[in-house]
Amino acid sequence: MTSDKLPDVPPIGHNLPGEKPLGKKPDQTHIVLSSHPRKGNVSAPEIHWGAATAKERGPVIGSQGNPQQRNVIGVHSGAYGVYRALAIAAGKLSPVHRPDLTNTFPSVDIPPQPQWQGSERIVSIDPWGHLVAAEFRDEIAAGFDIRPTIAITKARIQMPEMQAALASGRIKADGHILLENGDANVVKAAIEPVWYLPGIAKRLGISETQLRRALFEQTGAMFSDLITRHDRKVFLPPIGGITLYIFGDVANLATGKNEIACRVHDECNGSDVFGSDICTCRPYLVHGIEECILSAQRGGSGLIVYNRKEGRALGEVVKFLVYNARKRNPAGDTAAAYFEKTECVAGVQDVRFQDLMPDVFNWLGIKRIDRWISMSNMKFDAMAQHGIEIVKRIPIPDDMIPKDASVEMDAKKAAGYFTDGTSSAAVTSDDLADTKGRGLDKY
């Protein structure tokens, strides 16, 4: 299924029979609306979501080089499609450029799984997205601009906390999973969102018409095809994707013969990258990595699922506004007002919709997680609904929680988030007013 050599393809700018040639600059052609199917001898390949093979399913084509080939709403690369548009407008990128996929094939094999079939188990990513160069080589040779939506590579990651964990004896170097200097060897997979709209709607318990209308209206009518092209069932949304970090045996994820540890982590730039102590995000990420390393060293696997959902998918601007509202609360930054302040600014506590989160586990063929590093009931329930067994839930140790982040942790515990049941983990509503964070003047 993988190959380091692709067949020859028509040169950049070559048009298939029946297609009108594109100009070299975007302002040299007239605008053609996509409200109705294009006329011509070449029609876009059909997509039969959930088919048993890639050929039967059909390729996902969201590129603009040959518009008649397109069979989806939106463009590849999510929000980065806007940067591509800027590069074309500035004359830095050819509008008909196609990537040379030679030697880009995955560094490890993620083969088809039974969960790839059907239209319900995977609805938010393209399970064939990493195999397009091999599975659609004939179509690529014929001039179709088919692009991967998943890329898999190998790397080392460096987290200073791993050096501290080594020094304390919590983890030990083995020279393979974890090196003496604290570096860890991983397999990384980057995944772009590919939404099958009927499946997304069913997952959320709404009609496809409701979904399409909300997406159309709430993006400022950005994608008219959502309303006019009901023949197009696949949408490439302008949002961030997912990155996977796999420790140890990749094949074990599907076979489940040995232990699997996992942390599903939603992006928090302030904490993950810059170490802000108002939340537990980076400590929880570090804790998850440690658990993944330990499971891999025991002959199993570890998996970090990193979702681009900043600020509970409310965005970083909203998150910082909430911080200000919390810190300026006359009663102080109390755990009692933690969720209230988010709702006052955003109108809702959380819009991450973990309903879509299990798709990546179905892509990997995972049926069981032995050690689940999370206290989120939303994540746990979403996995259970897909029949993925979670054997043990692992909360973050108390000594890894920053003092200012105790507001968040106590609020979550009192709200019913999972704890290990120990006396130190118990928090009642009466305790919340006593848990306070720093004010803005003590940042």
N, C-alpha and C positions, 0 to 999 in steps of 0.2 A: 504493500500500500504506500510505501515511501520510495522516492527516487531522487537522485541527485542531478538528474539531467532531464530537462523538459524538452518536448518537441519544438521544432522551429515554429514560430508564430509570425503572422503577417507583420510587416514593419509598422511602427507607430504612425497612426494617422490613416492606415489602410481601412477602407470601408468595405463591408460585406455587400453582396449584390442587393440592390433595392434601397440602399441607404444613401442619403444625401451627404456629400463631403462636408466636414467641419472646417471652419476657418482656423487660422493659426492663432488668432487673438479673439477673446470672447466678445469684443464689440464689433466683429466683422460679420456676425450672423444675426438673423432676426430671432426674436424670442418665440419659442414654440411652447404653448401651455400643454401640460400633460393630463388635462381633464378627461381626455378620451384616448383610446388606443391609437397609436400612430399607424398610418397607412404605409404600405410597402410590401416587398416580397419576403422580408425577414421579420418573424415574430419572436417575441421574447420566450424563452423556455418556460414551461409551466413548473410550478412548485407543488409537489404532492407531499405535504408535511407528514412526517412519521413513517414514510415508506421504508421498506426493509433494506434497500440499497441506495447508495448515493445517486446512481443513474436513474433509478425510479423516482427518487425524491426530486431531482433536478437541482441545478446550481442556483445559488443566491447571487444576483447581479445587481449591485447598487452603484456602479460606476457611471460616470457621465460621458466617457469617451465616445461611446456609440449608444445614444439614447434609446434606439429601437431594441436594444438587447435587455434593457432594464425590466426587471420583473418584481421590484419591491418599491416601497415608499421610503424616501430618505436616501442617505448616502452612507458609504462605509466610514468607519473610524469615529462614529459618534460625534461629539462636539468638535473633534479635530478636523472634521470636514469643513468647518468655517475657516480654519487656518489655511486649508488647502485652497479654498476659494480666494482668500487674500493673496496667496502666492500666485494664483493664475491671473487675478486682476492686476497684480504688479508686474506681470510678465516674467516671473521667476520660474514658473512651472508650465509645461505644455498641458493644455486641457485634454489632450488625447494620449498622455503618457500612460503606459502600462508597465507594471513592475516585472522585472526579470526574477523569476522565482527559483532559478537554479541554486542548488545547495541550501535552500531555505527550509527543507523538510524537517519535521520534528526530530529532536535529539533523542527522544524515547518514544516507544510505541504506545499509543492509547487506541486500542482496537475497538471496533464496534461492540456495543453492549446490548443485551435484550431491551434495556430501558430506552434505547434510541428509537424503537419502533412504537407506532401509535402517536396520536396527536395530543396526549395529555401529560405524559411524564416529563417531557422537555418542551417548553414553550417560549423560553426567553433567550436561548442561545442556539446556534447551529451546531449540532453534534458532529457534522461532517466538516466543520470549518477549518480544521487543521490538515485535512486530507485532500483539499481541492486540487492541488498540483498533480496528484496521482490519479484521483478518481475522475477528474474532468480533463485529463490531458488531451483527449481528442477534441473536446469543445474549445479548449484554449488554442490548440493548433489550428482550429477552424476560424479563429479570430474573436472568440467571445472573451470579454474582459472579466474573468472570474477571479476574485481575490479571496485570500484566506481571511477568516474572521477569528481564528485562533492560531497562536504561535507558541511553540514549546521549545525551550532551550535549557541549558545547564549553567549554573553559576555558583559563586560563593557569596554568602552574606556575612557582613561584619556588624555585630551589635556589641557595643562596649559592655553591656550587662552580662554577656556570656563570659567575658574575662573575669568579672566579679564572681559569677556563679562557679567558674572553675576554681578560683582562689578559695571560695568558701567550702568547696567540696560537694555542692548540690548536684553538679554534673561533672563528668570526667571525659577527657579527650580519648578518642579511640583511633585517631588517625585516618578515619574514613568519613564518618558522619560529622564528627566534630574534631577539628585540628587543635594542636597544642596552643596556638595563638588565639583561640576562640572563634575562628572562622568556621562556618558550617557549609557543607556542600549540599546543594539543593537542585531540584528540577523546577523550573519556572514555566508557568503557562499564562499567557495574556489572552483574555477572552473579550471580544466585543459583543454588545447586546444585539441580538437578532430576535425580534418579537413576532411570534405567530399570533396574530390578533384574535382569532376565534378562541385559541387556547388561553391567552392572557385573560380574555373576558370571562371565560368559564372558571378559571382559577380564582378570579376576584368576585365571582357570583353576580355578574352583571351581563347585559346583552352586548353583543359586538357593536351594535348601533350606539349604545350609550358610551362605550369605550371610545369609538372613533370620534364621536361628537365632542366629548370632553377633551381629547387630545388635540383636536382641531381648534376648538375655541380657546382653551387655556394656554396654547402656544401662540396666541395672536394670529390664528389662521395661517400659520407657517406652512402647513402641509395640506393643501387643498385636496390632494389625492385621497386623504382619509375619508372625505365625504363623497368625492366623485368617482373614485376607482375601487369599488367593492370587489372587483375581480382580483385586485392585489391584496393578498392576505398577510403579507410579511412586511414588517416595518423595521427600519434601522433607526432607532431613536437617538436624538442628539444628547446622550448622557454618557457618563463614565462607565467603564467596564469592570472586569474582575481580574485579579492576579492571583494565581495559585503558587504556593511554595510547598514543595513536596520533599520530605525528608525520608531517606531510606528507600525501601523496595517499592517502586511504583506499581508493579504488577499485583502486589499484595492488597492494594486498595480494592480491586475487583474480586480477587479470590477470597479475601477476608480470612486467610488461614492463620494469620498472626495478628497481634494487637494493632489497633489504629487509634491514634489520638488526633483531635481536631480542634482548632479554634476558628470560628467564623468571625471575622473582625471587620467592622464598618469604619471607614476612613475617618481619621481625626488628625488633620494636618498639624494643629497646634501642639498636640501631645505626642503623636507618633513621630514627628520629625523634629520639633523644637523643644519637646519635653515640658510643656506647660503642665502645672501640677493641679489644675482645677478639676481634672477628671482622671479616671484610671485607665485611659485608653492605652498609652504606651506600656505601663506596667502589666496590663492584661495581655498585650501583645507579646511582651517578653516572657511572661508566664506561659503563654501558649507555645512559644518557640521552645522553651525548656522542656515542656511536656512532650512535644513532638520529637525532640532529639532523644529523650529517654525511651520513648516507644520504638523509635528507629533502632536505637542501640540494643534493644531487647529482641531484635529480629523482625520488628514490625514496620509500621510506617507512621509518619506524622504529616499533617496537612494544615496549612494556614490558608484560609479563603479570605482574601482582602478585597472588599467591595468598595467602589467609589461612591459612597453615600455620606458625604460630609454633613455633619450636624444633624444626624438622623434623617438625612436626605432633605433637610430644610435649607441647607446651605450655610456657608461660613458667616455671611453677613448677618443672617438671622441669629446664628449662634452667639455672635459677639454682642448683638443687641440684647439678647437674653442675659448674657453675663452682666451687662450694665444694669439691667432691671433688677437682677438678683442682688448685686452688690450695693445698689442704692435703696434697697428695701429698708424702710424705717426700722423694722425689727431685726435687720441684719440679713446676711445671706444664710437663711435657715433651710434645713432639710424639709420643713413643713411647707415651704413655698416653692420648692424645686420644680415640680411639674406645673404648678399654677403659672409661674412666670413664663414658661415656654408657651403655654396655651394663650396667654395674654398677647404675646407678640406674634406667634405663628398661627394661632387658631386651632392648633392640634398639638398633641404631645410628640407624635412620631409618624412619619410617612414612608418608612423604609419598606413596608409591605414584604415581610419575610415569606409571604406565600410563594414568591418566585425563587427564593434562595436555594431550595433543594435541587433545582435543575442541574447545577454543576455536579452534585453528588451522583445524580442519575447518569450524567455524561461519563463520569469516572467508573460507574458500575458499582458504587459503594452500597452495601446493604446494611452495614453495622458500623457503629462508632463505639469503641470500648471506653475511651476517655474523652468526654465532651467538655471543653474548657469554656464554660459560659454560665451565666446566671439568668439569661434571658429566657423567659417562658415563651415569648413569641417565636424565637428560633427553635426551641425544643418542640413546640407544638407543630410547627411547619414540617419538621423532619418526621414526626410521628404520623402526620397525615399522608406522607408518601411511603409509609411502611419501612422507614429506615430506623433500625433499632439503635437506641442510645443506652449503653449498659450502665455507665456511671457519669454523673455530672460533677465537674470539678470547679469549685469557686476559686477566686483569687485569694491567696493568703493575706491575712490582715496586715502583716508587716510589709507588704508591697503597696499598700494604699497610701498615697500622699495625704498629709493632714488636711489640706484644703479640699481634697476630693472626698472627704468623709461626708460632706453634704449630699453629694450624689449617691454614695453607697447606702447611707442610712435611708434616704428617700426611696430608693429602689427596694431595699429590704422590707420596709414598712408597707410598700405597695404590693408585696407578694412575690417579688423576684426570688429565684431559688437561692437558698443558703444550705450549709451542711448540717443545720440543726443544732449546732453547738450554742452554748449560752452567749458566747462573744458575738455570734452572728444574729442573735435575736434583737429586733428593734420594733418597738411599738409606736403608735401614733403619739403617745404621751412624751416619747423621747425626742421627737423631731424638732421641737422648738429650742431644745438645748444644743442641738448640733448646728454650729455656725462656721462659716468660712470667713476669710479675710475681707475687709472692705477695700474699695478702690484706692484709698489713700495709703494702703499698706501693700501695694502690689510688689 
